[in-house]
Amino acid sequence: MRGQRAIGSRRAVFAAAALSLVYLALLRVMPGPAPAARAEMIEASRLMARATAALRECRAARGIALDRAADPNGTGLIGVEGSEITTSSGQLEAKRTTTNPDFAALVVSLLREAGVRRGDAVAVGASSSFPAFIVATLSAAAAMGVEPLVVSSLGASQWGANVPGFMGLDMEECLRSGPFPGFAPVARAVGGEGDVGRDMEPAGRAALEARLRAGGVPFLEEPDLARNVARRMAIYKESAGSRRIAAFVNIGGSTANIGTNARVLELRPGLAAGIFIPPPSERGVLQAMAAAGVPVIHLLNVKGLCERYGLPWDPRPLPAPGEGPVYRRASSGSWPDIALTVAYILAIVVLLGFARPHFS
C-alpha cells in the first residue's frame, strides 16, 4: 500500500513538473501583441520617425542649425541649455532618450492597456520640456484613431523646446503643416512656475504671452492651482463633447498637471496605479482625472520608463521601428496569457491536492 502511495505521489510530482515545462514552452512561443495592436505600434513608431524628420527639415528651413554634440542622432528635437523661456534644469541624456520612435509604440501599448479604443478622446497635458513625448503621443493617437485633446505649456526646461525661433509654438506649426494636418491644442499656457512663467526671463515671458494671446486658442493664465485645474478639466470635457475621455496622458512636470503634493514624485511612470489624491489646493489635472476614474499615463521619469518597459537609455543610433522588445510587451497581461496562467495554477493545485494524501 505504501509503495502504491509513493508511486502515486511520484507520478503527481512528475506530472506537475511536465506541466510546468509545457507552460513555460507555451509562454515562450505565445505570439506577441495581437496583429492589430502590433500594426498600430509599428505605424505609430514610423509616424514618429516621419514627424521627427519633418521637424528637423522645418528647423533647418528656419536657419536654426543642429548641435551635433547635444543631438548626435540629428533629430532636431533637442533644445539648448539655456534661453529666455527656459524654466528649470533638465538632463540632456534623458531628453535624447525620448527621441526614440519606440516611445510612440509604447504609448500605443499603454493606451490600449488603459482601455482606449478607436473613436475615443484622450486628454493630454503637454509640457514643452519633452517635445519628443508630445510627438510620440500624437503619433500613437493617429495610429489608433483616437483624438488627442492637448493642453500645452510652452515654457521648457533645459534641452527641451526652448530654442529661440523654434520653440513649442513653432513646432506646432510645423506639425500642423506636415504629418498632423489640422492639429491644434484645445488650450495653451505659458507654463513654468505658477503656470505663468515666473521662472522665465521677463522679456521671454512677455514675448511668449503676446504670441499666446494671438494664437487663436484659449490662453490659460491662472496662477491659482485649483481654479487652473478646474478650467482645464472643463476645457477637456467641452472638447470631448459626447465622447468619453478614455485616458489622461501627462507629459513632463507642469505644476498644473501634477500638482504640488510631494507624493506625486513617488508615482511610477507609465500606466499609473494607486495614485494619491491630495486636497484640491494641491491637486493637478493628473490627480483630478484619477479621482474621476480616468486612467492616467505618466510620462516624466525617463529612466524609470526605460527600466520598466525595456527601452534603451540614450541610444545611438536610434532603433528602427518594429525591432525593440517594446513590441512584445502588449502581450503581457493579455487574455491568452491570463487564461493560460489561470489554467496552469488550477492544474497544479489539483495535482498537489492529489499528491498530498499519498504523502500523509
Secondary structure by P-SEA (a helix, b strand, c coil): caaaaaaaaaaaaaaaaaaaaaaaaaaaacccccaaaaaaaaaaaaaaaaaaaaaaaaaaaacccccccccccccccccccccccccbbbbaaaaaaacccaaaaaaaaaaaaacccccbbbbbbcccccaaaaaaaaaaaaaacbbbbccccccccccccccccccaaaaaaaaaaccccccccccccccccccccccccaaaaaaaaaaaaaccccccccccaaaaaaaaaaaaaaaaccccccbbbbccccccccccccccccccccccccccccccccccaaaaaaaabbbbbbccaaaaaaaaccccccccccccccccccccccccccaaaaaaaaaaaaaaaaaaaaaccccc
